[in-house]
Amino acid sequence: MSGRGGQVAHVPIGQDEAAPMPATQDIRPRPTPRRLRMASGVVMLTYISWHMGNHVLGLFSLPLAEAGLRWSILLWQSRVGTALLYGAFAIHLALALRTVHLRRNWRLPMMEWLRLWAGFSLPLLLIGHVVGTRVATSFYGFQPSYRSVVEGIVQAAAQDWQLALLAPGWLHGCLGLWISLRRRPEVRKMRGVLTAVMIGIPVLSAAGFVRMVLLIDTDPLRTIAHPAPPPAYAGALDAWQDRLQYGYLALVAAAVLTGLGRRALLPAR
């Protein structure tokens, strides 16, 4: 500002309290629902991709697949890996239930319906696998290996179920990434490659699992190599599975019913 005679009055820095202070901009990304959904989804898709990649190793040899499984256990069953994986699952599920509760318009494109079906069906398929491996390991001393897991699946004649186990999660994750990133030109240019990966990885994973089944089925030592959880624990594991599945279905039903009630009470627009 100017003083008498047009001379400029110098104001020491920090003395002019009337001058507005520039607002401090917080450039740190905030954990919005969209960002949390994306981050948690990437964690779970990484886990599913790792698991399917282990199955692909079965195309080459069973020992190679077993080595991949040991690395998977070392990572995902560590404290950090466990917190990361189950935390991501809890966040992703909570946000999905929130979406069901809050959504007012269900006129969605077919791709969205397919993604929702794959996402909500995955826990029902995965709970039995988690109980038979992680719960059995943590509480009943079961030491998982591909040989023991595949033996149990063969004895239960559940090969088709196992082949379909990870497909919904893989499909849900791939469609979620595509819907989130499809507006980017570089992603649209890779559409053909991404489609080939989305189809090819499950096919190779299934082929690797089938080859491990054949290798173990013809192994004369298969019945004594890696024992499954003792039969005495079968009832306890079944109870775990029932409680988790009923609890999950109750959460989904609660989100649907409360969402219907909320929409009925809201004024029409």
Summary of the structure (lengths in Angstrom):
residues: 269
radius of gyration: 26.4
end to end distance: 54.3
largest distance: 106.6
contacts: 676
relative contact order: 0.12
helix: 72%
strand: 1%
